[in-house]
Amino acid sequence: MKSLKLIANAKINLTLGITGKREDGYHTLDGIMQSVDLYDRIEIAKSDKISVECGVNGLSQEDNIAFSAARLFFEETGFKAGADIYIEKRIPAAAGLGGGSSDAAAVLCGLDRLYKTALSYDELCSFAIKLGADVPFFIRGGTQRVGGIGEQLTPVAPLKDCLFLLIKYGDKSSTADMYKKSDMIRLTVPDTAAAAAALFEGNITALARNIGNSFTAFFDYSELIDMLEPSEPLCVSLSGSGPTVFAMYNSLKGAAFAEAVLKSNNIRYYFARPTDCGIKFE
């Protein structure tokens, strides 16, 4: 095998609670991440050096986390080789949807298969955590309760039969800056235990009632909520540290109504459904 292709799915945060701060400066979390079928497509080919081609303006290949993932793979495995990596971006960048982290996870999984290193899940995750706290999630994917700084994953009953409308609503500071802001005020912490229980019960109404995000304190998307209210979403919340807002529907009629409203206001949006994987080989 000389090359392969992968799908790198995005995620949303059904809940994201900032629960504390460690002595090393990292913040502790309690939340639920959900893979969704908005994705980047990645092609990896064997080479004697590492190169990354990606359509994100102003991002050099050396600054791309996919490049860092490839370099880490070869350093850790000792392989004297490289890879040509092409990323077709569909997940909006800097949006709280984990597009970069998902790409990094896909590169690790792709190189493992391409070079037949047969790394275990735990070995892949030990590489992934060196790239970012949420990268291990994308290797596993699906519906996971997230603890620690993002590296502690516990499977939750899968979310099914709903539709998400994703809107990148404005801009934000970097994720690091958002966490610094979180130290300055008392934040609301969503009830992740209740959300997890609702998933296990298959009660989507109870789940929607408990969806929430500590970073909501730094965003005002009330105008968007008012715009979407007639479409009767189950809930409207924030993903990651923003600025993407998602509306959750169990009715195609409601989602279609919301789509028409967004179109009439020239607001870009994406539809996505929950999926049970973070990375998929084509």
N, C-alpha and C positions, 0 to 999 in steps of 0.2 A: 504494500500500500504506500503510495507516494503522497496522497493528499486525502482530506476528508472535509465534510461540511457539518456544521452544527447549528442548532437553534439555541439562543440564549434568552430565556424568558425574563421579563421584568417581574417586579413584586410590588405589592402594596402593603401598607401596615394597617391591619384591621384594628389593632391597638398598639400604642407606643407610649409607655410610661417611663419617665426618667425617675429612678428610685433612689439615686444617691451618687456619690462621687468617690472614687478610690484615691488612695494616697499618690498613685502614679499619674493622677489627672484624668484618667478615663472615667466616663460616667457609666453607672450600672442601669440596666434596663429590665423591664418586664413587658412583653408585648407578644403579638401574634403576627407573623409574616405570612403572606399568601402569594404564591406564584400566580401570575396571570399570563394569558397568551398573546400579549404584546411583546414582540421579540426583535432582537438583532440576529442577522444571519452572518455566520462566520465561516470562512474557508481557511484551512491551514495546510500548507505544503512543506515537505521536507526541504531543507536548505542548509548551507554551510554557515549562515549568519542569521540574525534575527532582524526582520523588517515588519513593520506594521503600516498598513494603509487603512485610513479611517476618515470619514467625511465630516469630522468635527472641526470647525474653523478655529484656527489659533492654537491647536493642540499638536505639539510635535510628537513624533513617534516615541521618543524617549520619555516623554511625560505621560504617555498613555499607559494605564494600568495593565492593559493587555501585554505591552512590551515588558513591563516589570514581571508579569506572571510567567512569560516565556523565559526570561533571564533566570528567574528563581528556579524554574523547573530544571534547567540545564545545570545550574549550580548544585542543586540538591541531589540530582540523580547522577551527576558526573559525566553525562553524555557530552561528547565533543561534537556538537551539531548545532543547528539553528532551525528556523522556521520562517516562512513567508506567510504573514497573517493578513487577511483582508476582512474588514468588518463593514457590512452593510448596515448602517445605523437606521433603526426605526424607533427605538426607545429615545424619547427626548433627553438631552443631556442636562445635568444639574437640575433634576426635576423631583428628586425624592423617590424615584422608581428603581434605583439600583442598576441602571444600565451599564455603568463601568464595571461594577463588581460582578455582574452577571457575565460580562465579556471575559473578565479575568478567570472566573471559574470555568468557563467554556474552554479557554486556552489550556488550562491545567488538565482538564479531562480529555481534550483533543490530543494534546501531546502525549499523554499517557497511553492512549490507544495507538497513535501513529507510530510511536517508538517502542511499543509493546513492553512498557515497564511494569505493567500489572500492579500498579500501586493500589493499596487498600483504601477504603473510604477514609479511615483514620489518617492514613498518610497524606492523602489529598487535602484533608482538612487541616493538617498540621502545616502544609504549605500555604493553604488559603488564608489562614489567620494572620500570617506574616504580611499579607497584602492589604487586609482590611477586615474589620470585625464582622462585617456582614457577608463576606465572600463564602465562608463555609455554608451558609444557608442555601446559596444557589447550587452548590454541589448536590445537596439533598433535595431541596425544593419542596413543593406541595404546601401543606399547612403546618406550620411549626410554631410552638411557643418558644420565645427567645428570651434567654436570661444572660446573666453576666454582663459583658460588654457587647454581647451579640453573638458570642461563640457557643453558648450553651443552648442546644436545640432539643426540644421534646416534641415528638409528633402529636398532632391534635387531629380529631376527626375531620376528614376533608370537607371543604365547603363546596356545595354543588348548587346547580339550578339557580344561578343569579347572573346578573349582567352589571358590569361597571362602566360608567362613563367617566373618563379621565380628562381633566382640564388643567394644563399648566397655566396657572393663574398668577401672572406677574413674575417677579424675580425675587431672589433672596441672597443673603450672604452665604459664604461657604458653610459647609456642614460644621467644620471646627468652630467657626464664629457663632453659629447657632447654639452650639453646646455651651460656649462661653456666656452667651446671653442667658442661658437657662440657669446659670449660677446666681443671677442678679435678682430673680423674683421667685415667689412661691408658685409652683406649677401644679395644675390639676393632673392627677394620675388616674387614667381609666381603669375600670375593674376588669382586668384581663382574665382573672379566674372565672368571673361570670360569663365573659365572652367565650372562654374555652368550654365551659359547661353547656352553653347554648349550642355550640358546634357538636358536642357529643350527643346532645338531645335532638339534633337536627331541627332546632327551632330558630329559623332565620329572623323572625320578628324580635325575639329576645336578643339574638346576636346584634342586630342593628341598633337596639337600644343601648348596648354596651360598647359600641365602637367609639373610639376616641383617641386623641393624640396630645401629649403634653405640649408639643410645639405650636398648637393652635393659638396659644397666648400671644404669639408674635405675628399673627396674620389676621387681616380683616377681609373675609370673603362673604360678608353678610349680603352684599349686593348680588353675588352669584347665587347664594342660597335663595334669596327672594325670587330670582329669575327662574330657578329650578323648581320652586315650591309647587306650582300648578301641575307639574309632571308626577308629583307624589312619590319621590324617592323614599326608600326605606330609611336612608340616612345620607348625610353629606359630611365628609371628614377629610382630613389631611393625610397625605402619605409621606413617610419619612420626616425629614426636616423641611419639607415643602420644596417648591411652592405648588406641587400638583395637588389638586382637590379631586376627590372621587365621589360620585353619587352612585348609590347601590339600588338596583331595581330587581324585582321579581316579575316584572311585566314588560313585555316588548312594547306594548302600547305606551306606557309611561316613558320608556327610553326613547321611543320615536318622537314623542312630543317634546322631550328635552332637546333632542337633536335639532328639531326645527327651530326652537328658541335660540339655541347657540348659533346656528347658521344665520339667523336673521340679525344677530348681533356681531357677526364676523369673529366669533370666538372659536379657536381651533380646539378640537377634541379628538379623543380616541375611544373606541369601544374595546373592551376586553372581558374575557370570562376567566373564572378560576381554573387552574390546571394543576395536575398532580406532580409536575416535574419542573426543575429549574433549568436543566440542560437536556437537550435531545439531539441524538445523532440522526442526520438525514439519510 
